[in-house]
């Protein structure tokens, strides 16, 4: 389980070091940096699949994604005595992201490419480090990457050459493997690759979930929800069918959902009290379909290491928020969950659901101070211990 998430110099996240628990909700007003935090976490996950550099390039490169304010804010500026002004940069251009769990930690440092090339938007990976334990210490580093070179700490505590030179755009997480000398790297890679993000479940008129589709066993719902019917049937057969039925009953009393098949094609049949026939997915309202998508995503028979939900309450009627909150709390029994939301009613429903189930809910409220995203009420002494590997 992740204990700490750290991001520095990504958009409004000048420096954020966030403590994490089993069930977390990140909230705040519009423009407080919630979306930047979500995207930063996705970028970190992309490193395990060698997609972080490409994702940053699609955002316009480092120049477009870096913190746009001054390096330092003086006390007089904070007191309002002087306007915000640019300062002389005290270090190299750097965008850094990392996390720490109970057993391992990882950090990556992106920098500017050598100017004059055709791929000027591609940042370079300047440093990566994987260490043992929840805190970075030079003596705890297991696998270290500086520039193209990778080195591995041997059983005797001495450094060994990894024997492979990486390209500046390649992460050691995805492109370096040594099961004998660095099994920890493979462990962390697979954990990160299991992280699951949902932010674009489609419910529009042309949404794939509204159409009958060829079905195969689907323990993990597609990011757009295309295989909804197959995912629900998989839960019925190998997952928690009782939890599924309870989720439907709580949201729509007297209703049930079935999956009909014809020539290998799967289709939802939603039975509602008072209707003479079941409704197909194409006939469901956006809110009803979205709730069914969340049921399939959160009751997955194959829970990930980390499940991240971006504004799951979107398009749902307030009456459905307690049922959705209970689904999130249920999912947190099997996996670590981070929910990003600005909806106070949904936050209240999560708090009530967590209290009822006896789970601890970690609430992180983001605020803006001089353009910087900060955690409300968190001072420097309140941050989790965190230190960046230097170049």
Phi, psi and omega per residue, in radians:
X1 nan 2.367 3.100
X2 -1.201 2.341 3.085
X3 -1.832 -0.499 -3.087
X4 -2.484 2.399 2.998
X5 -2.119 2.269 -3.107
X6 -2.242 2.322 3.087
X7 -2.404 2.379 -3.130
X8 -2.395 2.226 3.032
X9 1.222 0.502 3.031
X10 -1.876 1.924 -3.115
X11 0.923 -2.150 -3.102
X12 -1.443 -0.044 -3.110
X13 -1.499 1.323 3.137
X14 -1.047 -0.808 3.008
X15 -2.798 1.985 3.089
X16 -2.254 2.133 3.044
X17 -2.128 1.904 -2.919
X18 -1.961 2.212 3.021
X19 -1.347 2.538 -3.117
X20 -2.259 2.565 3.024
X21 -2.080 -2.777 3.139
X22 -1.267 -0.741 -3.136
X23 -2.176 2.065 -3.011
X24 -2.239 2.471 3.009
X25 -2.233 2.224 3.101
X26 -1.826 2.118 -3.068
X27 -2.296 3.042 -3.122
X28 2.655 2.906 -3.134
X29 -1.208 2.875 3.041
X30 -1.014 2.370 3.127
X31 1.479 0.098 -3.103
X32 -1.449 -0.200 3.095
X33 1.981 0.181 -3.133
X34 -1.086 -0.805 -3.131
X35 -1.143 -0.642 3.095
X36 -1.110 -0.703 3.110
X37 -1.123 -0.757 3.118
X38 -1.074 -0.807 -3.132
X39 -1.168 -0.620 3.085
X40 -1.093 -0.706 3.115
X41 -1.154 -0.649 3.078
X42 -1.157 -0.680 3.090
X43 -1.071 -0.711 3.109
X44 -1.088 -0.744 3.092
X45 -1.141 -0.614 3.138
X46 -1.073 -0.465 -3.137
X47 -1.066 -0.542 -3.127
X48 -1.262 -0.284 3.104
X49 -2.015 0.240 3.121
X50 1.089 0.604 -3.124
X51 -1.968 0.007 -3.050
X52 -1.173 -0.769 -3.128
X53 -1.099 -0.766 3.121
X54 -1.115 -0.685 3.127
X55 -1.126 -0.720 3.093
X56 -1.146 -0.671 3.111
X57 -1.102 -0.686 3.114
X58 -1.143 -0.432 3.081
X59 -1.466 0.023 3.123
X60 1.870 0.151 3.140
X61 1.465 3.138 -3.088
X62 -1.067 -0.633 -3.082
X63 -1.073 -0.484 -3.137
X64 -1.576 -0.369 -3.044
X65 -1.843 -0.245 -3.128
X66 -1.218 2.676 2.986
X67 -0.898 2.239 -3.001
X68 -1.681 -0.005 -3.117
X69 -1.621 -3.034 -3.127
X70 -1.256 2.780 3.116
X71 -1.089 -0.706 -3.093
X72 -2.356 2.570 3.028
X73 -1.983 2.041 -3.125
X74 -1.253 2.863 -3.122
X75 -1.117 -0.624 -3.131
X76 -1.178 -0.575 3.077
X77 -1.185 -0.745 3.128
X78 -1.125 -0.538 3.102
X79 -1.413 -0.107 3.135
X80 1.486 0.195 -3.114
X81 -1.412 -0.423 3.122
X82 -2.383 2.643 3.102
X83 -1.275 2.821 3.073
X84 -1.198 2.230 -3.129
X85 -2.327 2.743 3.081
X86 -1.185 2.635 3.109
X87 -2.218 2.882 3.100
X88 -1.256 2.235 -3.130
X89 -1.127 2.288 -3.078
X90 -1.622 -0.135 -3.119
X91 -2.646 -3.117 -3.141
X92 -1.231 2.749 3.043
X93 -1.107 2.210 -2.992
X94 -2.645 2.304 2.989
X95 -2.079 2.083 -3.000
X96 -2.182 2.471 3.123
X97 -2.461 2.567 3.119
X98 -2.966 3.003 3.095
X99 -2.617 2.852 3.057
X100 -2.434 2.410 3.035
X101 -2.060 -3.007 -3.126
X102 -1.137 -0.583 -3.037
X103 -1.886 -0.538 -3.093
X104 -2.432 2.731 3.006
X105 -2.355 2.727 -3.111
X106 -2.556 2.519 3.069
X107 -2.537 2.572 3.090
X108 -2.319 2.498 -3.089
X109 -2.175 2.017 3.110
X110 -1.720 2.449 3.092
X111 -2.350 3.120 -3.101
X112 -1.290 2.563 3.073
X113 -1.350 2.915 3.036
X114 -1.159 2.189 -3.060
X115 -1.166 2.720 3.047
X116 1.765 -0.133 3.141
X117 -1.528 3.023 -3.137
X118 -1.323 -0.378 -3.070
X119 -1.882 1.000 -3.060
X120 -1.181 -0.341 -3.132
X121 -1.475 -0.245 -3.128
X122 -1.377 2.003 3.020
X123 -1.229 2.863 3.079
X124 -1.904 2.535 3.038
X125 -1.493 1.985 -3.072
X126 -1.584 -0.552 -3.072
X127 -2.711 2.432 2.957
X128 -2.392 2.584 3.102
X129 -2.591 2.439 3.015
X130 -2.133 2.211 -3.077
X131 -2.273 2.832 3.108
X132 -1.567 2.403 3.110
X133 1.591 3.038 -3.067
X134 -1.430 -0.150 -3.074
X135 -2.190 2.442 3.084
X136 -1.327 2.189 2.980
X137 -2.443 2.415 3.132
X138 -0.899 -0.646 -3.119
X139 -1.256 -0.290 -3.111
X140 -1.652 -0.093 -3.098
X141 -1.191 2.282 -3.118
X142 -1.759 -0.732 3.120
X143 -2.343 2.286 -3.004
X144 -2.317 2.347 3.122
X145 -2.218 2.159 3.024
X146 -2.204 2.082 -3.067
X147 1.082 -2.331 -3.131
X148 -1.471 -0.267 -2.999
X149 -1.547 2.472 3.078
X150 -2.108 2.375 3.068
X151 -2.256 2.659 -3.041
X152 -2.175 2.406 3.089
X153 -1.438 2.146 -3.104
X154 -1.359 3.054 -3.134
X155 -1.098 -0.439 3.131
X156 -1.516 0.044 3.128
X157 1.547 -0.087 -3.136
X158 -1.593 2.682 3.124
X159 -1.358 2.464 3.069
X160 -2.167 2.515 3.108
X161 -1.183 2.316 3.119
X162 -1.192 -0.339 3.087
X163 1.381 0.273 -3.097
X164 -2.636 2.323 3.115
X165 -1.729 2.193 -3.140
X166 -1.569 2.634 2.966
X167 -1.275 2.735 -3.076
X168 -1.129 -0.361 -3.116
X169 -1.724 0.013 -3.123
X170 -1.746 2.383 3.053
X171 -1.564 2.499 3.086
X172 -1.157 -0.389 3.119
X173 -1.083 -0.657 -3.056
X174 -1.764 -0.472 -2.979
X175 -1.920 -0.059 3.138
X176 -2.113 2.307 3.139
X177 -2.534 2.257 3.050
X178 -2.568 1.478 -3.044
X179 -1.035 -0.460 -3.108
X180 -1.387 -0.842 -3.039
X181 -1.650 -0.396 -3.089
X182 -2.397 1.041 3.117
X183 -1.141 -0.428 -3.133
X184 -1.104 -0.593 3.128
X185 -1.113 -0.720 3.112
X186 -1.159 -0.662 3.123
X187 -1.070 -0.845 -3.125
X188 -1.162 -0.681 3.115
X189 -1.016 -0.845 -3.097
X190 -1.179 -0.614 3.075
X191 -1.083 -0.806 -3.106
X192 -1.180 -0.606 3.123
X193 -1.201 -0.342 3.109
X194 -1.480 -0.209 3.121
X195 -0.993 2.426 -3.037
X196 -2.186 2.302 -3.087
X197 -2.118 2.360 3.044
X198 -2.247 2.052 3.095
X199 -2.535 0.037 -3.055
X200 -2.532 0.869 3.048
X201 -1.273 2.072 -2.999
X202 -1.510 2.384 3.064
X203 -2.306 0.191 3.136
X204 -1.169 3.035 -3.045
X205 -1.080 -0.480 3.137
X206 -1.750 0.230 -3.104
X207 -1.052 2.379 3.126
X208 -0.998 -0.532 -3.117
X209 -1.149 -0.312 3.135
X210 -1.477 -0.110 -3.047
X211 -1.903 2.565 3.014
X212 -1.194 2.320 -3.051
X213 -2.387 2.688 3.013
X214 -1.013 2.286 -3.062
X215 -1.930 2.382 2.961
X216 -2.265 2.868 3.131
X217 -1.000 2.224 -2.972
X218 -2.298 1.506 3.124
X219 -1.297 -0.264 -3.125
X220 -2.223 2.099 3.135
X221 -1.183 2.410 3.070
X222 -1.021 2.659 -3.080
X223 -1.089 -0.444 3.072
X224 -1.725 -0.134 -3.132
X225 1.481 0.352 -3.035
X226 -1.071 -0.604 -3.045
X227 -1.818 0.739 -3.067
X228 -1.014 -0.867 -3.071
X229 -1.069 -0.769 3.129
X230 -1.146 -0.648 3.128
X231 -1.148 -0.724 3.113
X232 -1.137 -0.719 3.121
X233 -1.148 -0.610 3.100
X234 -1.131 -0.703 3.085
X235 -1.086 -0.734 3.129
X236 -1.064 -0.624 -3.035
X237 -1.548 -0.736 -3.045
X238 -2.189 0.001 -3.124
X239 -1.906 -2.671 -3.097
X240 -1.646 1.501 -3.109
X241 -1.121 -0.627 3.141
X242 -1.102 -0.719 3.113
X243 -1.144 -0.643 3.103
X244 -1.105 -0.856 -3.135
X245 -1.069 -0.679 3.130
X246 -1.154 -0.690 3.131
X247 -1.107 -0.666 3.119
X248 -1.230 -0.764 -3.109
X249 -1.116 -0.697 -3.128
X250 -1.161 -0.667 -3.105
X251 -1.418 -0.682 -3.069
X252 -2.327 1.439 -3.073
X253 -0.930 2.346 3.134
X254 1.434 0.022 -3.097
X255 -1.801 2.883 3.066
X256 -2.652 2.803 3.111
X257 -2.202 2.332 3.090
X258 -2.205 2.914 3.098
X259 -2.139 2.103 3.125
X260 -1.752 2.519 -3.136
X261 -2.171 2.508 3.074
X262 -2.638 2.065 -3.134
X263 0.966 0.652 3.110
X264 1.450 -0.071 3.130
X265 -1.643 2.379 -3.083
X266 -1.825 2.455 -3.134
X267 -2.523 2.453 3.108
X268 -1.326 2.466 3.001
X269 -2.197 1.817 -3.069
X270 -1.719 1.971 -3.116
X271 -1.695 2.183 -3.080
X272 -2.133 2.450 -3.111
X273 -0.995 2.275 3.105
X274 1.700 -0.219 3.133
X275 -1.708 2.566 -3.080
X276 -1.500 -0.265 3.135
X277 -2.481 2.754 3.097
X278 -1.289 2.723 3.103
X279 -1.723 2.378 3.037
X280 -1.408 2.889 -3.111
X281 -1.025 -0.597 -3.126
X282 -1.124 -0.361 -3.090
X283 -1.669 -0.159 -3.054
X284 -1.339 2.618 3.034
X285 -1.187 2.825 3.119
X286 -1.027 -0.733 -3.108
X287 -1.144 -0.751 3.125
X288 -1.122 -0.782 3.138
X289 -1.121 -0.716 -3.140
X290 -1.112 -0.684 3.111
X291 -1.111 -0.731 3.106
X292 -1.095 -0.628 3.082
X293 -1.101 -0.730 3.116
X294 -1.188 -0.592 3.052
X295 -1.034 -0.825 -3.120
X296 -1.158 -0.646 -3.113
X297 -1.261 -0.714 -2.996
X298 -1.511 -0.383 3.102
X299 -1.739 0.439 -3.113
X300 -0.938 2.355 3.054
X301 -1.276 -0.128 -3.140
X302 -2.204 1.357 -3.072
X303 -1.169 2.521 3.130
X304 -1.478 3.078 3.014
X305 -1.182 -0.606 -3.100
X306 -2.539 2.330 3.119
X307 -2.108 2.131 -3.069
X308 -2.080 2.173 -3.076
X309 -2.073 2.191 -3.123
X310 -1.816 1.899 3.113
X311 0.865 1.048 -3.109
X312 -1.172 -0.287 -3.095
X313 -1.360 -0.122 -3.083
X314 -0.967 2.307 3.074
X315 1.274 0.090 3.135
X316 -1.680 2.473 3.057
X317 -1.196 2.544 3.139
X318 -0.924 -0.512 -3.138
X319 -1.153 -0.362 -3.126
X320 -1.548 -0.185 -3.049
X321 -1.114 -0.724 3.081
X322 -1.053 -0.678 3.121
X323 -1.159 -0.725 3.103
X324 -1.131 -0.732 3.122
X325 -1.058 -0.710 3.100
X326 -1.113 -0.615 3.072
X327 -1.110 -0.758 3.139
X328 -1.103 -0.783 3.137
X329 -1.105 -0.696 3.087
X330 -1.094 -0.741 3.129
X331 -1.088 -0.607 -3.096
X332 -1.183 -0.227 3.056
X333 -1.259 -0.388 -3.075
X334 -1.935 -0.346 -3.059
X335 -2.658 2.803 3.048
X336 -1.338 2.393 -3.046
X337 -2.213 2.359 2.970
X338 -2.132 2.125 3.108
X339 -1.929 2.264 3.062
X340 -1.871 2.124 -3.096
X341 -2.696 2.676 2.986
X342 -2.031 0.092 -3.063
X343 -1.528 1.963 3.138
X344 -1.084 -0.717 3.111
X345 -1.058 -0.640 3.123
X346 -1.229 -0.675 3.074
X347 -1.048 -0.751 3.122
X348 -1.109 -0.677 3.117
X349 -1.151 -0.670 3.089
X350 -1.134 -0.733 3.127
X351 -1.092 -0.736 3.129
X352 -1.163 -0.734 3.134
X353 -1.143 -0.702 3.121
X354 -1.157 -0.717 3.128
X355 -1.122 -0.720 -3.128
X356 -1.131 -0.621 -3.101
X357 -1.551 -0.108 -3.137
X358 1.411 0.252 3.109
X359 -1.621 2.656 3.092
X360 -1.592 2.234 3.114
X361 -1.823 2.153 3.090
X362 -1.657 1.999 -3.115
X363 -1.811 2.121 3.136
X364 -2.021 1.969 3.126
X365 -1.742 2.202 3.132
X366 -1.676 2.445 3.094
X367 -2.339 2.849 3.094
X368 -1.878 2.270 3.059
X369 -2.288 1.954 -3.103
X370 0.959 0.701 3.115
X371 1.460 -0.180 -3.124
X372 -1.634 2.422 3.005
X373 -1.362 2.313 3.112
X374 -2.391 2.796 3.074
X375 -1.584 2.163 -3.084
X376 -1.009 2.267 3.072
X377 1.405 0.020 -3.100
X378 -1.735 2.053 3.003
X379 -1.679 3.082 -3.127
X380 -1.039 -0.601 -3.126
X381 -1.367 -0.210 3.132
X382 -1.598 -0.215 -3.133
X383 -1.146 2.589 2.956
X384 -1.095 2.628 3.102
X385 -1.024 2.240 -3.141
X386 -2.690 2.349 3.077
X387 -2.430 2.336 -3.133
X388 -1.486 2.442 2.932
X389 -1.108 2.397 -3.135
X390 -1.569 2.811 3.134
X391 -1.336 nan nan
